[in-house]
Amino acid sequence: MIYDIRTYMCRPGTVPLQLKLYADHGMTPQKRHLGEPVVYGHVEVGKINTYTHIWVYDSQADRETKRAAMMADPDWQAFMQKSREAGHLLTQENQILVAAPWMKK
């Protein structure tokens, strides 16, 4: 099992706007392909103006298959275009965390 940890930094004050954009246009197609995230939240103390979401997959192959299907989805592409046009995002950081053997999905 692996965890895909994705952290985004937004322009100051725009995290709520980006989360609303996602809720209105990105959440449905993303969940259609990836299922429910483990976590989807914003930072309140620490590195502010960021939000993180974590997805769990059976393997790297499972992740690649699901993400390829999502990227091919016209609804997801429309969200990505709206996100680019909004211009809230500054940086993105991705990490793949391999679960310890005793972790269960």
Short mmCIF file of the C-alpha atoms (twelve columns), coordinates in Angstrom:
data_MODEL
# 
_entry.id   MODEL 
# 
loop_
_atom_site.group_PDB 
_atom_site.id 
_atom_site.type_symbol 
_atom_site.label_atom_id 
_atom_site.label_alt_id 
_atom_site.label_comp_id 
_atom_site.label_asym_id 
_atom_site.label_seq_id 
_atom_site.Cartn_x 
_atom_site.Cartn_y 
_atom_site.Cartn_z 
_atom_site.pdbx_PDB_model_num 
ATOM 1   C CA . MET A 1   0.000   0.000  0.000   1 
ATOM 2   C CA . ILE A 2   1.223   3.502  -0.820  1 
ATOM 3   C CA . TYR A 3   0.085   6.992  0.102   1 
ATOM 4   C CA . ASP A 4   0.227   9.844  -2.412  1 
ATOM 5   C CA . ILE A 5   0.702   13.051 -0.399  1 
ATOM 6   C CA . ARG A 6   0.073   16.202 -2.417  1 
ATOM 7   C CA . THR A 7   0.651   19.669 -0.951  1 
ATOM 8   C CA . TYR A 8   -0.203  22.892 -2.764  1 
ATOM 9   C CA . MET A 9   0.731   26.472 -1.876  1 
ATOM 10  C CA . CYS A 10  -1.680  29.192 -2.912  1 
ATOM 11  C CA . ARG A 11  -1.385  32.935 -3.230  1 
ATOM 12  C CA . PRO A 12  -2.112  34.517 0.176   1 
ATOM 13  C CA . GLY A 13  -5.804  34.458 0.989   1 
ATOM 14  C CA . THR A 14  -6.833  32.206 -1.917  1 
ATOM 15  C CA . VAL A 15  -6.946  28.764 -0.270  1 
ATOM 16  C CA . PRO A 16  -10.717 29.079 0.379   1 
ATOM 17  C CA . LEU A 17  -11.247 30.097 -3.252  1 
ATOM 18  C CA . GLN A 18  -9.226  27.139 -4.553  1 
ATOM 19  C CA . LEU A 19  -11.028 24.703 -2.252  1 
ATOM 20  C CA . LYS A 20  -14.402 26.028 -3.453  1 
ATOM 21  C CA . LEU A 21  -13.287 25.675 -7.071  1 
ATOM 22  C CA . TYR A 22  -12.301 22.085 -6.329  1 
ATOM 23  C CA . ALA A 23  -15.562 21.350 -4.480  1 
ATOM 24  C CA . ASP A 24  -17.624 22.770 -7.351  1 
ATOM 25  C CA . HIS A 25  -15.695 21.286 -10.292 1 
ATOM 26  C CA . GLY A 26  -12.934 18.847 -9.308  1 
ATOM 27  C CA . MET A 27  -14.142 16.728 -6.427  1 
ATOM 28  C CA . THR A 28  -16.695 14.642 -8.327  1 
ATOM 29  C CA . PRO A 29  -14.414 13.559 -11.190 1 
ATOM 30  C CA . GLN A 30  -11.477 12.980 -8.850  1 
ATOM 31  C CA . LYS A 31  -13.468 10.795 -6.468  1 
ATOM 32  C CA . ARG A 32  -14.950 8.960  -9.458  1 
ATOM 33  C CA . HIS A 33  -11.467 7.669  -10.288 1 
ATOM 34  C CA . LEU A 34  -9.527  7.739  -7.007  1 
ATOM 35  C CA . GLY A 35  -12.199 7.055  -4.402  1 
ATOM 36  C CA . GLU A 36  -12.244 8.945  -1.097  1 
ATOM 37  C CA . PRO A 37  -9.101  10.719 0.066   1 
ATOM 38  C CA . VAL A 38  -7.575  9.794  3.422   1 
ATOM 39  C CA . VAL A 39  -7.173  13.511 4.192   1 
ATOM 40  C CA . TYR A 40  -8.140  16.718 2.415   1 
ATOM 41  C CA . GLY A 41  -7.442  19.799 4.490   1 
ATOM 42  C CA . HIS A 42  -5.762  23.169 4.783   1 
ATOM 43  C CA . VAL A 43  -3.015  24.321 7.139   1 
ATOM 44  C CA . GLU A 44  -4.148  26.495 10.015  1 
ATOM 45  C CA . VAL A 45  -0.854  26.686 11.946  1 
ATOM 46  C CA . GLY A 46  2.547   26.346 10.297  1 
ATOM 47  C CA . LYS A 47  3.097   26.722 6.560   1 
ATOM 48  C CA . ILE A 48  -0.049  28.763 5.928   1 
ATOM 49  C CA . ASN A 49  -1.605  29.293 2.499   1 
ATOM 50  C CA . THR A 50  -1.242  25.559 1.822   1 
ATOM 51  C CA . TYR A 51  -3.544  22.581 1.639   1 
ATOM 52  C CA . THR A 52  -2.788  18.880 1.486   1 
ATOM 53  C CA . HIS A 53  -4.615  15.820 0.315   1 
ATOM 54  C CA . ILE A 54  -3.615  12.192 0.744   1 
ATOM 55  C CA . TRP A 55  -4.764  9.286  -1.399  1 
ATOM 56  C CA . VAL A 56  -4.167  5.586  -0.771  1 
ATOM 57  C CA . TYR A 57  -3.420  3.028  -3.493  1 
ATOM 58  C CA . ASP A 58  -2.712  -0.686 -3.499  1 
ATOM 59  C CA . SER A 59  0.518   -0.141 -5.463  1 
ATOM 60  C CA . GLN A 60  2.305   2.262  -7.770  1 
ATOM 61  C CA . ALA A 61  0.679   0.459  -10.712 1 
ATOM 62  C CA . ASP A 62  -2.766  0.997  -9.153  1 
ATOM 63  C CA . ARG A 63  -1.943  4.695  -8.702  1 
ATOM 64  C CA . GLU A 64  -0.774  5.069  -12.303 1 
ATOM 65  C CA . THR A 65  -3.868  3.335  -13.697 1 
ATOM 66  C CA . LYS A 66  -6.328  5.398  -11.644 1 
ATOM 67  C CA . ARG A 67  -4.557  8.708  -12.255 1 
ATOM 68  C CA . ALA A 68  -4.335  8.044  -16.014 1 
ATOM 69  C CA . ALA A 69  -8.097  7.437  -16.121 1 
ATOM 70  C CA . MET A 70  -8.701  10.640 -14.147 1 
ATOM 71  C CA . MET A 71  -6.424  12.683 -16.409 1 
ATOM 72  C CA . ALA A 72  -8.357  11.428 -19.457 1 
ATOM 73  C CA . ASP A 73  -11.711 12.431 -17.940 1 
ATOM 74  C CA . PRO A 74  -13.124 15.569 -19.659 1 
ATOM 75  C CA . ASP A 75  -14.668 16.729 -16.362 1 
ATOM 76  C CA . TRP A 76  -11.247 16.605 -14.679 1 
ATOM 77  C CA . GLN A 77  -9.658  18.423 -17.614 1 
ATOM 78  C CA . ALA A 78  -12.307 21.150 -17.321 1 
ATOM 79  C CA . PHE A 79  -11.491 21.557 -13.627 1 
ATOM 80  C CA . MET A 80  -7.764  21.743 -14.386 1 
ATOM 81  C CA . GLN A 81  -8.430  24.498 -16.934 1 
ATOM 82  C CA . LYS A 82  -10.547 26.460 -14.439 1 
ATOM 83  C CA . SER A 83  -7.803  26.064 -11.844 1 
ATOM 84  C CA . ARG A 84  -5.133  27.366 -14.251 1 
ATOM 85  C CA . GLU A 85  -7.329  30.325 -15.175 1 
ATOM 86  C CA . ALA A 86  -7.993  31.165 -11.506 1 
ATOM 87  C CA . GLY A 87  -4.250  31.401 -10.863 1 
ATOM 88  C CA . HIS A 88  -4.436  30.626 -7.136  1 
ATOM 89  C CA . LEU A 89  -1.744  27.919 -7.117  1 
ATOM 90  C CA . LEU A 90  1.941   28.792 -6.708  1 
ATOM 91  C CA . THR A 91  3.654   25.452 -5.994  1 
ATOM 92  C CA . GLN A 92  2.923   21.750 -5.749  1 
ATOM 93  C CA . GLU A 93  4.849   19.067 -3.866  1 
ATOM 94  C CA . ASN A 94  4.157   15.346 -4.207  1 
ATOM 95  C CA . GLN A 95  5.471   12.506 -2.067  1 
ATOM 96  C CA . ILE A 96  4.871   8.781  -2.253  1 
ATOM 97  C CA . LEU A 97  4.944   7.160  1.172   1 
ATOM 98  C CA . VAL A 98  5.235   3.366  1.359   1 
ATOM 99  C CA . ALA A 99  3.121   1.943  4.181   1 
ATOM 100 C CA . ALA A 100 4.702   -0.175 6.908   1 
ATOM 101 C CA . PRO A 101 3.903   -3.900 6.526   1 
ATOM 102 C CA . TRP A 102 1.353   -3.886 9.357   1 
ATOM 103 C CA . MET A 103 -0.738  -1.017 7.953   1 
ATOM 104 C CA . LYS A 104 -4.094  -2.045 6.546   1 
ATOM 105 C CA . LYS A 105 -6.145  -0.155 4.007   1 
# 
